[in-house]
Amino acid sequence: MHGLIESPRGGSAAVAVIAVDAKTLPRVARTLGKGAASWIKASGFGADAGKVCLVPDAQGQLRAVLVGVSRADDIYALSTLPQNLPSGNYCLDQSGLALDSVTAALGWGLGAYRYARYRKPAREPAQLIIDRATLRAVAPQLQAICRVRDLINTPTQDMGPAELAGEIRQLAKAHGGKYRDWVGAQLLKSNFPTIHAVGRASHREPRLVELTWGKPRDPHLVLVGKGVCFDTGGLDLKTSDGMRWMKKDMGGAAHAIALAGLIMQAKLPVRLSLLVPAVENAVAGNAYRPGEVIRTRAGTTVEIDNTDAEGRLVLCDALCYAAEQKPDLIIDFATLTGAARVALGPELPALFANRDDLAESVLRNGQAEQDCLWRMPLWQSYACMLDSRIADIGNAGSSRLAGAITAALYLQRFVPESLPWVHLDMYAWNDADRPGRPHGGEAQGLRAFFAWLSERYAPRQEGTVRNS
């Protein structure tokens, strides 16, 4: 487990980590003794958020670590410590500002994460000793977040459509689920034409992957994740800057996979389907072209305005297939539009939903989990921006305005209004290092959605009403 170890029987020598703010610092300093208090004062430590003071004992050994915290409930309060403290074992001392042990441990684990597939980290992170109950509470979410990060950070040569499908196959095996896929020409035979069109130019065959799990009598939940393992933009080729990090364009699939794992591990009472259209949007003589018209699984004809608007194409067939099963709820995750980043920046994913109660419940859980989202409107007046002169709809339209909204409206076209549906357009990436959020792939909305689904599908007593 990243930076976390269970407390051994009989205890173990560990350095105390004490969270403080300006109010609690004087009391903690007095408790540590005159020598420590003098050291803290001489160090100029004033308990500013994120600042750290290493307090030695009389022999010069590390006795305690003081860390400035602005909010006791900040998930990232301790995230700077694993990579900056001397290697060794530490424990949370609540004599200063009391922190929730589970939240603090999760933040520590997030700060300990480093992607290490191709390069060994320069050092081992400092270890936080926690009790078994805390470890059990933290481990599933920390593992899920690290799964998302690892999947996104892995370069395309090792995380193409087949490898992404392999991750889902392993997940199904681990939890007793069923695995199925449609590969290459099978997509055309089984009527998934837009998935095939986007991925046909790559030497790595496109596919649709399905994992199913759960009891038939339980509510049917469908998770859909955009799995574009690399996006050149197709014939509407991206610039080199725009293409540099396009290994992350399967971030939606990474989120759906991790969320499915959390659901199965928690044994939520749902009948789960996970759908991942996995493709590489490449350039070759058989690449799909601007101006072509594709008849989708739904029978809707789509004129290709831009081959770089490929995510909505692979998703629309998967959403149509999901809707055919008339589930209780459909959720899709996608690194879909740059427009969402322009509107909300890299940290705040754009949430769309065709039910107000769904959106409100997700947003409320996001705030509670410090995994915030922002609702965007399915503004129907903008649907005309996707009009085509020769087909039922265009995949991008001529206007650059309201790009995140028009992309969501495109997807909505393939989900009947009678079915509850939520769409998340996220960045899934950190452009720079921040405490607990190193540069690279990032889970966004994962904890919010798991908390919401746990609430929505929690086993309930007779006579109670299910939350939205």
N, C-alpha and C positions, 0 to 999 in steps of 0.2 A: 504494500500500500504506500502511495507516494507520501513520504515524510511522516507517517503515522504508524505507531506500534502499540500493541496491547500491553498494558501494564503487567509485568511478570509477577508470578506468585512470590510473596515475600518482599515485594517492592524492589526498586532499583535506584541507584544513585542518579539523580537528575537535577539539573539547574532550574530554579524557579523562574517562570516568566510571569511578570506582574504588569497588568494593564493599568495605566494611570491617566488621569487628566489633571488640569491645574488645581482642582479642588482636592483630589485624593492624594496628590503627590506629597504634600507636607506630612500627612499622617503616615504614609508608607515609609518615607525617609526616616521619621522618628522610630518607627518599628524596627528598621534595619540597624539602628544604632548611630552613635555620633560619628564614628569613622566613616560609615557609608553615607551619612547625610552630608558630611563635609565633601566627600568625593563627588556626590551628585551635584552639589552646588558648584564645586570647582569645574566640573565638566560643562557647566552652562546648560544642563538639561532642564527644560521647562515644561516637559510633557506635551510638546506640540505633536499633533497627529503625525504618525509615521516615524518620529524620532526615537532613537534607541539609546539607552545608557547601560553599559556593561559594568556591573558593580563587583569588585573583587573582595575576597575575604582577607584576613590578616596575613595569610601566606601567599597572597597574590594570585590565588586560583579564582576562577569565575564563581561567584556566589549567587548572583541573581541578574536577571535582565529586566529592565524597565522599558516599557514601550508606550509611547504616547498614543492615546486613542480619543477621537472626538466623539464617537457614539459607541455605546456598549453593544449595540446590535449590528454594527457594521461587519458584514461578512468578510471583508478584506482587512480587518483590524490587525491581524497577525501575519498577513501574507508576505510581508517583506522579510520575515525572520528566517524561514528555512534556507534561503540562499545566502544570507548575510551573517548569520550567527556562526560561530565556530562549530565544526561538526561535533556531534555528540547527542546526548539525550536531554530533553527538557520536559517540564511539566507545567501545567497551568496553575498558578497560585492566585486564588480569588481574594487575597487580602487587600487588593486595590479596587479597581473598578470591576465589578462582577460581570463576567461575560457568559453568555450561553455556551455551554461546553460543546454542543453539537455544531453550532454556527462557527465557533472559533476553530474547531478541528477541521471543518470543511474549508475554511479560509486558509488554514495552514497547509492542508493538502493541495489546494489549488496553487499556492505559492511554491510548493515543492516540485511541481510538475516541470519536466523538461522532456522534449522530444529527443529520443536517444537512439533511433534506429540506425543512423549512419555515422554518428559521432558520439563518443563517450563523453558524458558531462565532465567538466573540469574538476568537480567535487561532488561528494554525496551531500544531499540536503540534511540540515539538522532535523532530528527526529523528535516528534512530540509524543509523549507517552500518555495514552488515554485508556479509560476502563473499557471493558468488553461491551457494555451497553452503548456507550458512545460510538465505539467502532462499528457496531452493527447498524447504528442509525446513520452513520456517515458514509460507510463503505459503498452502498449501492449507487448513491448519487455521484460520489467522487469518481467511481469507476466508470459511470456512464459519461460524465463530462470528459474524462481522460480518453474514453473511446472516441467521442466526437473529435477531440483535438488530434488524436493519433490518425484517424481516418483522413481528416482534411490535410494534415501535414505531410502525409505520405505522397511522394511524387507519382505522377501518372504511370510511369513505367512499372511501378509496383502496386498501383491501385487503379487499374483499368476496369472495364465492365466485368470481366471474368473474376477479377480479384474482389471487387465489391460484392458480386454475387456469392463468392466464397465466404465472405464475412457473414452473410445472411444464412447460408447453409449451416455454418458452424453455430450460429445463434439458434437456429431451429433445432439442431441436434442437442444442444445444451439444455433446452427447455422442453423437449418432447413435442416440438411443433412439426408441421409438415412443410416441405420445401417443394417448390415447382418453379420452372422457368420456361420461357419461350425465347429461342435464340435464332438470330439471323432470319432465314427465310420462313421459319415457323411463325414469326411475327406477322408476316403477310397472310399466311394460311389461316391464322387465328384472328385476323382482322385487328391488328394494331399497326396501321399503316404510317402514322406520323412518327412513332418511335423508330420504325425501320428507316423512314426517310432521313431523319436527322443523323442516324448512326451509320448509314450504309457506306459512306465514303471511307470509313476507317478500316484498317486491316484487322481491327479487333471488333468482333461481331457485336451488334447491339442486342439487347435482351430486355425482357421484362421479368422481374423476379417477384415471386409471391411466397410469403410465409403465412401459414394459418395456425392458430392455436386457440384452445379454449373449448368450452362446452357449448353444444348447439343451442341450448335453452337460454344462454346468457345474451345480453344486448350485443349487437354486432358493431364493433369499432374498426374503422379502416384508417390506417396511416399511410400516406403517400409521400415519398421523398424524391425530389429531383436528383437524379444520379448522372449528371453530365461530368464525366471523369476528367475531361479536358475540353475546353471550348476555344477553338481558334477564331470563332466567329463565322466559320464556314467561308463561302465565297465573298460575303461581306466581311472581309478579314479585319480582325482587330489590329490596332497598333501594337508595337512591341511592349509598350508600357501597359496597355490594356490586357495583353495576353500573359504577362509575367506570372501572375498568381492564379491562373485559371485552373490549376489543379484543385482549387477550392470550390469549383462549381458543382461538386457533388455534396456540398455542405448540407443541403436539405435531406439527402439520403442518409448522411451521417446522423443527423438529428432523429430522423424517423427510426433508424436502426437502434440507436441508443434508447429512445423512448420505449420502443417495443421490448427491449431487454429489461427495462425497469418495470414495465407492466407485468411481464411474465414472472420476473423474480418476486414481485410483490403478490403475485397470484390474484390480481384484480379480477373480479367476476365479470369478465367480458369474453366475447368471441372475437378474437383479434385477427385482423388481416393486415399484413405489411406489404405494400406494393412499391417497388423501386424500378422505374425505367432507367436502365444503365446503358449509357452510350458515350461515344467520343465524337464531338462535332469537328470533323476533320475536313481537309481539302483534297479532292482527287477528281478524276474525270467523271466519276459517277455521283459527285456531291449534288445535293438538291440545290436548286437555283432560285434566285429572285424571279418572281413572276410565275412560277409554277403554281398549280392548284392541286391540293391534296384532299382527298375525301377521307375524313377521319372515321374512327370507329362508330361515332354517333351518326354518321351519314352527312354531317355538316361539311361543306366544302370550304377550304381555307386557302386563300391566296397568300403566297409568301412575299411579303413586303421586304423582309429583312431576315437573312439566314442567321443573324446573331440574336434573334428573338426565338431561340430554339427551345428554351426551357418550357415555355407554355405549350409547345407542340408535343413534347414527350409526356408532359403531365396530362394533356387533355384526353388522350387515349386511356391512361391509367385511371383518371377520374371517371370517365364514362364506364369503364369496367367496374369500378367501385360502386357507382350509382345503380348499375344493373342489379346489384345484390340487395338493394334497398336497406342499407344499414341504419343503425341508430344514429351514427355520427361519422362524418368524414373530416379528416384533418390533413392538410398538405403543407409541407415545408419546402422552401425553395430559396436559393440565392438567385432571385429572379430578375431584379431590375436595379440599375444604377440610380434610377429616379428615386427609389425609396431612400437611398443613401444621401442624395442631394436634399431630400425633404427632411430627414430625421437624423442624418449622420450615421457613423459606423456602429454606435453602441445600442441604438434603439430600433429593434425590428418593427416592421409595419404589420399590424394585425388587421385582417379583414374577416368579416363574418356576415352570414345572411340571417342571423338572429341577434337581436340586441342583448338578450339574456345570456347568450353564449359569450359574446364579447365582454360583457360586464364581469362575468365570472372569471374568465381568463385574466383580465386586467387586475381584478382584485387579488387573485392568487399570485400574480406576478409581483405586485407591490409587497405582499406579505413575504415572498421569498427573495426579495431584492433581485429580481430577475425581470425587470420592467419591460413592457411593450407599449406601443402607442397605436390606438385604433385609427384607421384610415377609412374613408367612406367608399362604399360601392355606389358611386354617383352615376346613376343611370343615364343622365343627360350626356355623359361622355362616351356612351357606347357607340355613337355615330362616328367617333374617331377611328373605329375599326371597320368602317364600311369598305366594301370592295365593289368595284364596277362589274366584276365578272364572277365572283364567288359569294357565298353566304356571308363571309367574314374575312377580314385580313388579319394577319398575325401580328402586325405592328401599327399599321396606319402611317399617315404622312406627317402627323404632328408629334413634336417632342414633348408637348405639354401633358401633364398628369400621367406620366408613364407608368408609375406603380399602380395607379387606379385602373388604367385601361388594361394592363396585364391581368389584374384581378378580375375585371369584367370579362375578359376573354375566358378565363378559367370558369367563371360562374356560368357561362353559357353551357357548360358540360355537366353541371350539377342541377338536377331538378329542384325547384323552389321548395318542394315538399320535404327535402332532405336537409337536415342541419349540417352546415359546412363552415369550416374555419380554415383560413389560408394565412400563412406566415411568410413574409418576404424579409429575409435576414441577410446580413453581411457575412456572418460566421467566421470573422477574422479580426485579429488585433494588428493594427498597422505599426504599433510600437509597444515596448515593454511597459507594463504597469503592474503594481502589486497584485499578485494572484492571476494576472492575465498577460502571460508572455506573448511576444510577437508570434503570430501564426494562427492556426485554426482555433476557433472558439465556439463553445456552446452558448447559444442565445435563445432563451425561452424554454429550454429543456426542463428546468426545475419548475417554472410556472405551469407548464402544461401537465407535468406529472402530478403536481399538487392539485390542479383542477380536476384531472381525471380520477385521482384517488378520492376526491370529494364527490364527484359526480357518480361514480360507480362503487362507492364504499358500501360494504354490506350494511343493510339498514334494518331496523326493527320494524315489525308489523305496525302499520299505521303512520309511519313517518313518510315524509314527502322528499323525493330525490331533488337535490340541488341542481340548478342548471349548469 
